Amino acid sequence: MAKKLISATILIVIAEALSLTRIYLTEGATNFSKFTSGILLGLSVGMEIIGVILLLICIINYDKNR
């Protein structure tokens, strides 16, 4: 269970970091910056969802492991 909890927190932190880099690195209005912004947004949202699901699994299984 500890590995899932650590993995979930790492995924959430990395997702937030990707979200911040999307804001700061894609300030131009070129097509490449829009593409990069979309890729970073998709990755950050996906990682955030997976991290939250892992946290929920840890919370649900907490009483069963005791």
N, C-alpha and C positions, 0 to 999 in steps of 0.2 A: 504494500500500500504506500510505503514511503516513496518508492520510485515513481508511482503515478502522481503523487502529490508534488514532487520535485519537478517532474516533467510538465505538469500542468502550469506551475508557476513560471517555469522557464519559457514555455510557449506563450503565455500571456505577456511576459516582459518583452520578448522578441517581437510580438505582434504590435505592441505599443511603440517600440523603437522603429519598426517599419512604417508605422503610421506617421511618426514624426519626420522620418526621412522623406516620406512622400511629400509632405508639406514644404520642406526646406529645399529639396533637390529639384523639384519640378516646377519652378517658378515661370519658365518661359511659356510661350504660346505655340510652340512648334508641335508637329505631329508626333515626334519621338517623345517629347516630354509628356504629352497626353497618354501615349501608349505606356510609358514607364509608370506614370501615375496610376493607371488602371491595373497594371500588373502588381504594383506594390499594395494597392488597396485590396485586391483580391487575395493576395497572400496574407495580409494582416487580418482580414476578416476571417479567413479560413482557419488560421492559427488560433485566433481568439475563440472561435466556436469550439474547436477541438480541446483547447485548454479548459474552457468552461464545462464541457462534457466530462472531461477527466476529473475535474473537481467535484462535480455532482456524483460521479461514480464513487469517489472516495468518501463523500459525505453519506451516501446511501449505505455503503458497506462498512461504515465505521462501527456501528453497534454489532454487526454480525461477526466481526473479528475479535471482539472482546470476550 
